Amino acid sequence: MNAIPPRPAPLAAIGHFLARHSRAIQVAQWLMVVIYLALVTVPAFLPVPDDSKHIWDDLVLFAQFAFWGVWWPFVMVSMLVMGRAWCGLFCPEGTMTEWVSRHGLGRAIPAWLRWKGWPFVAFVCTTVYGQMITVYEYPKAALLILGASTVMALGIGLVYGRGKRVWCRYLCPASGVFSLLSRLAPVHFGVDAEAWKAAPRTHAVNCATLVDVRAMTGGGSCHMCGRCSGHRGAVELQPRLPGAEIASLPAREVSAWDIILLLFGVMGVATGAFQWSGSPLFIELKQGLAAILVDHHLTFPMTETLPWWLLTNSEETGEAFTLLDGFCILAYMGGASLLFGGIGLAGLAAAARVLGRPGLLWRLGYGLVPAGAVGLIVGLSAMTLTQLTTEGVFLPWVPDARAGLLIGGLAWSAVLLWRSLPAAAPIRRVAAWGLGLAGAFAQIGMWGVFFFVW
């Protein structure tokens, strides 16, 4: 009598469900594509709504809220909860670039495209450009940035790979951030190396993001699509301690570009982007430069503007950034990047030297991911709350929730960094721990000042 195979654990069953229902997932993905294209394209050709309009009766306001009030904040949160499931199951760009790649030229991926610095460059350029043209408020700006990203994704798919998501793996502006945040998730597709070796040979896994499933140890590159679930009886969706991947990250997974993105991009440029419009420091910078320009009889930077696709300049609302505004925005974000990135890098370098292992700098940097993640979430949610406040929705518990998130992010980073430290004398270990947390203290402290002092 044949033995009844054991029922898989609930999480593993979910992974196997995804593997069995790929067609249903594809239907959902293409539905997302239709919704995405409609919300990106249509509002750009509609009139700017007046003060009498609301989210529920105006497509322009609805699209703004959908993208910047719901989509981005909750996608970031989803990375912490489910890993990169958004990328593998819902992302419109991923769906389109993979489909196009099936019918494209199928060329080999060149070395320049595999450069690990692209996620940092793409994230910084997209963030800075978005601030210069006020992407959160103007549909044409959103169409320009999101549409350009989609067109480039399709172009990469047409040329490189065969049915793969080359754009998502190497060039997507959000890919690097998603990779960092997903390492904190409490679930991942685990691979049993022994079971893999013992299983009979079979077809290779069709991993659209070119992950070597057999050697996969974490969720940084895995898009959680479930296609590999159950393969050779060795792959299944499993629970894990949140942040456990960072605490036990193997050397081959460590990348200096990850930490540069975290420190100078996520904790630097993004923080400056979220804060400049409400910062008294920005006002002081602009007023100080304006006074210098007036003293030198140079008034054109305070009056001249640029086309809307270079610098915010709306005929409908009358809002326009001058050359001085644009320079100050760039200076503020650049200053934030140098300040927070510099503090974080110096702290990590000092921590590694205290331990007598300078090469440990980049490895320790992953411990600061929770602090960076919290900064992104509170920054993005601030836009959500601004939109809700405009609609007359007030949430009195928000200040307490923000404080809790900031403290929780700092504490989580402290725990992960401590667990990442190698064995050393207690005094050295404690000193390295404190120095390594310098970047997290600086960024979280700045958010505290922004919300509770300014």
C-alpha positions as CSV (number, residue, x, y, z in Angstrom):
1,M,0.0,0.0,0.0
2,N,1.4,3.4,-1.0
3,A,2.1,5.8,1.8
4,I,0.1,9.0,1.7
5,P,2.6,11.9,1.1
6,P,2.7,14.4,4.0
7,R,0.6,17.5,3.6
8,P,2.8,20.6,3.0
9,A,3.0,23.3,5.6
10,P,0.6,26.2,5.1
11,L,3.3,28.5,3.7
12,A,4.7,25.8,1.4
13,A,1.1,25.1,0.2
14,I,0.8,28.8,-0.9
15,G,4.0,28.5,-2.9
16,H,2.8,25.4,-4.6
17,F,-0.5,27.1,-5.3
18,L,1.4,29.9,-7.1
19,A,3.3,27.3,-9.2
20,R,0.1,25.5,-10.2
21,H,-1.9,28.6,-11.1
22,S,0.5,30.5,-13.3
23,R,-2.3,31.2,-15.9
24,A,-4.5,32.8,-13.3
25,I,-1.6,34.9,-12.1
26,Q,-0.9,36.0,-15.7
27,V,-4.5,37.2,-16.0
28,A,-4.2,39.2,-12.8
29,Q,-0.9,40.7,-14.0
30,W,-2.3,41.8,-17.3
31,L,-5.3,43.4,-15.5
32,M,-2.7,45.3,-13.5
33,V,-1.1,46.4,-16.7
34,V,-4.4,47.8,-18.0
35,I,-5.1,49.7,-14.8
36,Y,-1.5,51.0,-14.6
37,L,-1.5,52.3,-18.2
38,A,-4.9,53.9,-17.7
39,L,-3.9,55.7,-14.5
40,V,-0.6,56.9,-15.9
41,T,-1.9,58.0,-19.3
42,V,-5.4,59.3,-19.1
43,P,-5.0,61.9,-16.3
44,A,-2.2,63.6,-18.2
45,F,-4.7,64.7,-20.8
46,L,-7.4,65.9,-18.4
47,P,-7.8,69.4,-17.0
48,V,-6.2,70.2,-13.6
49,P,-8.9,69.8,-11.0
50,D,-10.1,72.8,-8.9
51,D,-10.6,72.9,-5.2
52,S,-14.1,71.6,-5.5
53,K,-12.9,68.2,-6.7
54,H,-12.2,65.1,-4.6
55,I,-10.4,61.8,-4.9
56,W,-13.7,60.0,-5.5
57,D,-15.0,62.2,-8.3
58,D,-11.9,63.2,-10.2
59,L,-9.7,60.8,-12.1
60,V,-6.6,63.1,-11.8
61,L,-6.9,63.2,-8.0
62,F,-7.7,59.5,-7.8
63,A,-4.7,58.6,-9.9
64,Q,-2.4,60.8,-7.7
65,F,-3.8,59.1,-4.6
66,A,-3.5,55.6,-6.1
67,F,0.1,56.0,-7.2
68,W,1.6,58.2,-4.4
69,G,-0.8,57.7,-1.5
70,V,-1.4,54.0,-1.8
71,W,0.8,52.2,-4.3
72,W,4.3,53.3,-3.4
73,P,3.9,53.3,0.4
74,F,2.2,49.9,0.5
75,V,4.6,48.4,-2.0
76,M,7.4,49.3,0.3
77,V,5.6,47.8,3.3
78,S,4.9,44.7,1.3
79,M,8.6,44.1,0.8
80,L,9.0,43.9,4.6
81,V,6.1,41.5,4.9
82,M,6.1,39.3,1.7
83,G,9.5,39.9,0.1
84,R,9.4,40.9,-3.6
85,A,6.0,39.4,-4.2
86,W,4.9,42.6,-5.8
87,C,7.6,42.3,-8.4
88,G,6.9,38.7,-9.2
89,L,3.1,38.7,-9.1
90,F,1.8,42.2,-9.8
91,C,4.4,44.6,-11.3
92,P,3.1,45.9,-14.7
93,E,6.6,46.7,-16.0
94,G,7.9,43.2,-15.1
95,T,4.9,41.6,-16.9
96,M,5.4,43.7,-20.0
97,T,9.2,43.4,-20.3
98,E,9.0,39.6,-19.8
99,W,6.3,39.3,-22.5
100,V,8.2,41.5,-24.9
101,S,11.4,39.5,-24.2
102,R,9.7,36.3,-25.5
103,H,9.4,37.9,-28.9
104,G,12.6,40.0,-29.0
105,L,16.1,39.6,-30.3
106,G,17.2,37.4,-27.4
107,R,20.7,38.8,-27.3
108,A,23.1,37.9,-24.5
109,I,23.3,40.3,-21.6
110,P,26.4,42.5,-22.0
111,A,28.8,43.1,-19.1
112,W,28.0,46.8,-18.9
113,L,24.4,46.1,-18.2
114,R,25.3,43.7,-15.4
115,W,27.2,46.5,-13.6
116,K,26.0,46.5,-9.9
117,G,26.0,50.3,-9.6
118,W,23.0,50.8,-11.9
119,P,20.3,50.4,-9.2
120,F,22.0,53.3,-7.3
121,V,22.4,55.5,-10.3
122,A,18.8,54.8,-11.5
123,F,17.3,55.4,-8.0
124,V,19.1,58.7,-7.5
125,C,18.4,60.0,-11.0
126,T,14.7,59.1,-10.8
127,T,14.3,60.6,-7.3
128,V,16.0,63.8,-8.1
129,Y,14.3,64.3,-11.5
130,G,10.9,63.6,-9.9
131,Q,11.5,66.4,-7.4
132,M,12.5,68.8,-10.0
133,I,9.3,68.4,-12.0
134,T,7.0,67.7,-9.0
135,V,6.0,64.2,-10.1
136,Y,3.7,63.7,-7.1
137,E,1.3,66.5,-8.1
138,Y,1.3,66.8,-11.9
139,P,0.0,64.0,-14.1
140,K,2.2,65.0,-17.1
141,A,5.3,64.7,-14.9
142,A,4.1,61.2,-13.7
143,L,3.5,60.1,-17.3
144,L,7.0,61.4,-18.3
145,I,8.8,59.5,-15.5
146,L,6.7,56.4,-15.2
147,G,6.2,56.2,-19.0
148,A,9.9,56.6,-19.7
149,S,10.7,53.8,-17.3
150,T,8.1,51.6,-19.0
151,V,9.4,52.4,-22.4
152,M,13.0,51.6,-21.3
153,A,11.8,48.3,-19.7
154,L,10.2,47.3,-23.0
155,G,13.3,48.3,-25.0
156,I,15.6,46.2,-22.8
157,G,13.1,43.3,-23.1
158,L,13.1,43.6,-26.9
159,V,16.9,43.3,-27.1
160,Y,18.2,41.2,-24.3
161,G,17.2,37.8,-22.8
162,R,14.6,35.3,-24.0
163,G,11.5,35.5,-21.9
164,K,13.4,37.1,-19.0
165,R,13.1,40.2,-16.9
166,V,16.5,41.7,-17.6
167,W,15.3,45.2,-16.8
168,C,13.9,44.1,-13.4
169,R,17.1,42.3,-12.4
170,Y,19.7,45.0,-13.4
171,L,18.2,48.4,-14.3
172,C,14.8,49.0,-12.5
173,P,15.2,52.2,-10.4
174,A,13.4,50.5,-7.5
175,S,15.1,47.1,-7.8
176,G,18.0,47.9,-5.4
177,V,15.7,49.3,-2.7
178,F,13.4,46.3,-3.0
179,S,16.3,43.9,-2.8
180,L,17.5,45.5,0.5
181,L,14.0,45.6,2.1
182,S,13.1,42.1,1.1
183,R,16.0,40.7,3.1
184,L,14.0,41.7,6.2
185,A,10.9,39.7,5.2
186,P,9.7,36.9,7.5
187,V,9.1,34.5,4.4
188,H,11.3,33.3,1.6
189,F,11.7,30.4,-0.8
190,G,14.1,28.1,0.9
191,V,16.2,25.6,-1.0
192,D,17.1,22.2,0.5
193,A,20.6,21.6,-1.1
194,E,20.6,17.9,-0.1
195,A,17.2,17.2,-1.5
196,W,18.2,19.0,-4.7
197,K,21.2,16.8,-5.2
198,A,19.3,13.6,-4.4
199,A,16.4,14.3,-6.8
200,P,16.6,13.0,-10.4
201,R,17.5,15.4,-13.1
202,T,14.6,17.4,-14.6
203,H,14.0,20.5,-16.6
204,A,15.6,23.8,-15.4
205,V,13.6,26.3,-13.5
206,N,12.2,29.1,-15.7
207,C,13.3,31.9,-13.4
208,A,12.5,35.2,-15.2
209,T,15.0,37.2,-13.1
210,L,17.9,34.8,-13.8
211,V,18.4,33.6,-10.2
212,D,20.4,30.5,-9.7
213,V,17.7,28.7,-7.7
214,R,19.9,25.9,-6.7
215,A,22.3,28.3,-4.9
216,M,19.7,30.7,-3.7
217,T,20.1,31.6,0.0
218,G,18.0,34.7,0.4
219,G,15.3,36.9,-1.0
220,G,17.3,39.8,-2.4
221,S,16.9,38.8,-6.1
222,C,14.0,36.4,-5.7
223,H,10.7,37.9,-7.0
224,M,8.5,35.4,-5.1
225,C,6.6,34.4,-8.2
226,G,6.4,30.8,-7.0
227,R,7.5,29.2,-10.3
228,C,10.2,27.3,-8.6
229,S,8.1,26.1,-5.7
230,G,8.3,22.3,-5.4
231,H,11.1,22.0,-8.0
232,R,13.0,18.7,-7.4
233,G,11.2,18.5,-4.1
234,A,13.7,21.0,-2.7
235,V,12.2,24.4,-3.0
236,E,9.3,25.7,-0.8
237,L,8.0,28.8,0.8
238,Q,9.2,28.9,4.4
239,P,9.0,31.2,7.4
240,R,12.0,32.8,9.0
241,L,12.9,35.3,11.7
242,P,12.5,38.8,10.3
243,G,15.9,40.1,9.4
244,A,17.5,36.6,9.8
245,E,18.9,36.8,6.3
246,I,20.9,40.0,7.1
247,A,22.3,38.5,10.3
248,S,23.6,35.5,8.4
249,L,24.4,37.0,5.0
250,P,27.0,35.0,3.2
251,A,30.1,36.8,1.8
252,R,29.1,36.2,-1.8
253,E,25.9,38.2,-1.2
254,V,27.7,41.3,0.1
255,S,27.9,44.2,-2.3
256,A,29.4,47.6,-1.7
257,W,26.9,49.1,-4.1
258,D,24.0,47.9,-1.8
259,I,25.4,49.9,1.1
260,I,26.1,53.0,-1.1
261,L,22.5,52.8,-2.3
262,L,21.3,52.5,1.3
263,L,23.5,55.2,2.8
264,F,23.7,57.8,0.1
265,G,20.4,57.0,-1.8
266,V,17.8,55.7,0.6
267,M,19.0,57.5,3.8
268,G,20.4,60.5,2.0
269,V,18.8,61.6,-1.3
270,A,15.4,60.2,-0.5
271,T,15.3,61.8,3.0
272,G,16.2,65.2,1.4
273,A,13.5,64.7,-1.3
274,F,10.8,64.0,1.3
275,Q,11.9,66.9,3.6
276,W,13.0,69.9,1.5
277,S,9.5,71.4,1.0
278,G,8.8,71.5,4.7
279,S,12.3,72.3,6.0
280,P,13.2,75.7,7.5
281,L,16.8,75.0,6.4
282,F,15.7,75.0,2.8
283,I,14.0,78.4,3.3
284,E,17.2,79.8,4.9
285,L,19.3,78.4,2.1
286,K,17.1,80.0,-0.6
287,Q,16.9,83.3,1.2
288,G,20.6,83.4,1.8
289,L,21.4,82.7,-1.8
290,A,18.8,85.3,-3.0
291,A,20.4,88.0,-0.8
292,I,23.8,87.2,-2.3
293,L,22.4,87.3,-5.8
294,V,20.8,90.7,-5.1
295,D,24.0,92.1,-3.7
296,H,25.7,91.1,-6.9
297,H,22.9,92.4,-9.1
298,L,22.1,88.9,-10.5
299,T,18.4,88.6,-10.5
300,F,17.7,86.3,-13.4
301,P,18.1,83.1,-11.3
302,M,15.1,84.3,-9.2
303,T,12.9,85.0,-12.2
304,E,13.9,82.7,-15.0
305,T,12.2,79.3,-15.4
306,L,12.6,76.3,-17.6
307,P,10.1,74.1,-19.6
308,W,7.9,71.9,-17.3
309,W,9.8,68.7,-18.3
310,L,13.0,70.2,-16.8
311,L,11.7,72.2,-13.9
312,T,8.2,72.6,-12.6
313,N,6.3,75.1,-14.7
314,S,2.6,74.7,-14.8
315,E,0.4,77.1,-16.9
316,E,-2.8,75.6,-15.4
317,T,-1.9,76.3,-11.7
318,G,0.7,79.0,-12.1
319,E,3.2,77.2,-10.1
320,A,6.8,77.5,-11.4
321,F,10.2,76.8,-10.0
322,T,12.8,79.4,-10.8
323,L,16.5,78.5,-11.5
324,L,17.2,79.4,-7.9
325,D,14.5,77.0,-6.7
326,G,15.9,74.2,-8.8
327,F,19.5,74.8,-7.5
328,C,18.3,74.9,-3.9
329,I,16.4,71.6,-4.3
330,L,19.4,70.0,-5.8
331,A,21.7,71.4,-3.1
332,Y,19.4,70.2,-0.3
333,M,19.1,66.7,-1.6
334,G,22.8,66.6,-2.4
335,G,23.7,67.9,1.1
336,A,21.4,65.3,2.7
337,S,23.1,62.6,0.7
338,L,26.6,63.7,1.7
339,L,25.6,64.3,5.3
340,F,23.7,61.1,6.1
341,G,25.7,58.9,3.7
342,G,29.0,60.3,5.0
343,I,28.0,59.8,8.7
344,G,26.9,56.3,8.0
345,L,29.9,55.3,6.0
346,A,32.3,56.9,8.5
347,G,30.6,55.1,11.4
348,L,30.7,51.7,9.6
349,A,34.3,52.2,8.7
350,A,35.2,53.1,12.2
351,A,33.3,50.1,13.5
352,A,35.2,47.8,11.2
353,R,38.6,49.2,12.3
354,V,37.7,48.9,15.9
355,L,37.1,45.2,15.3
356,G,40.4,45.0,13.4
357,R,38.7,44.0,10.2
358,P,38.4,47.0,7.8
359,G,37.0,44.7,5.1
360,L,33.9,44.1,7.2
361,L,32.6,47.6,6.5
362,W,30.1,46.6,3.7
363,R,28.9,43.5,5.6
364,L,28.0,45.6,8.7
365,G,26.1,48.1,6.5
366,Y,23.2,45.7,6.0
367,G,22.3,46.1,9.6
368,L,21.1,49.6,8.9
369,V,18.4,48.5,6.4
370,P,15.6,48.7,8.9
371,A,16.3,52.4,9.7
372,G,16.4,53.1,6.0
373,A,13.2,51.2,5.4
374,V,11.4,53.2,8.1
375,G,12.6,56.5,6.6
376,L,11.1,55.5,3.3
377,I,7.8,54.4,4.8
378,V,7.3,57.5,7.0
379,G,8.3,59.8,4.1
380,L,5.9,58.1,1.6
381,S,3.1,57.9,4.1
382,A,3.5,61.7,4.7
383,M,2.2,62.2,1.2
384,T,-0.7,59.8,1.9
385,L,-1.7,61.8,5.0
386,T,-1.4,65.1,3.2
387,Q,-3.8,63.9,0.5
388,L,-6.2,62.5,3.1
389,T,-6.0,65.8,5.1
390,T,-7.0,67.7,1.9
391,E,-10.1,65.5,1.8
392,G,-10.9,66.3,5.4
393,V,-9.7,63.0,6.9
394,F,-7.7,63.6,10.1
395,L,-6.0,60.8,12.0
396,P,-5.0,61.9,15.5
397,W,-3.0,58.8,16.2
398,V,-0.4,59.5,13.4
399,P,2.2,61.3,15.6
400,D,2.4,58.3,18.0
401,A,2.5,55.9,15.1
402,R,5.4,57.8,13.6
403,A,7.3,57.9,16.8
404,G,6.8,54.2,17.2
405,L,8.0,53.4,13.7
406,L,11.1,55.6,14.1
407,I,12.0,54.0,17.4
408,G,11.2,50.5,16.1
409,G,13.4,51.0,13.0
410,L,16.3,52.2,15.1
411,A,15.9,49.3,17.6
412,W,15.6,46.7,14.8
413,S,18.8,48.1,13.2
414,A,20.5,47.9,16.6
415,V,19.6,44.2,17.0
416,L,20.6,43.2,13.4
417,L,23.9,45.1,13.6
418,W,24.7,43.4,17.0
419,R,23.9,40.0,15.5
420,S,26.1,40.8,12.5
421,L,29.2,41.6,14.6
422,P,31.9,38.9,14.8
423,A,33.3,37.6,18.0
424,A,35.5,40.2,19.7
425,A,36.4,41.6,23.2
426,P,33.2,43.0,24.8
427,I,34.5,46.5,24.9
428,R,35.5,46.4,21.2
429,R,32.2,44.9,20.2
430,V,30.1,47.5,22.1
431,A,32.2,50.3,20.6
432,A,31.9,48.9,17.1
433,W,28.1,48.5,17.6
434,G,27.7,52.2,18.7
435,L,29.9,53.5,15.8
436,G,28.1,51.3,13.3
437,L,24.7,52.8,14.3
438,A,25.8,56.4,13.7
439,G,24.1,56.5,10.3
440,A,20.8,55.2,11.7
441,F,20.9,57.6,14.6
442,A,21.5,60.5,12.2
443,Q,18.7,59.7,9.8
444,I,16.1,58.7,12.4
445,G,17.1,61.7,14.5
446,M,16.5,64.0,11.5
447,W,13.1,62.5,10.9
448,G,12.3,63.1,14.6
449,V,13.3,66.8,14.1
450,F,11.2,67.1,11.0
451,F,8.0,65.7,12.5
452,F,8.2,66.8,16.1
453,V,10.3,70.0,16.1
454,W,9.8,71.8,12.8
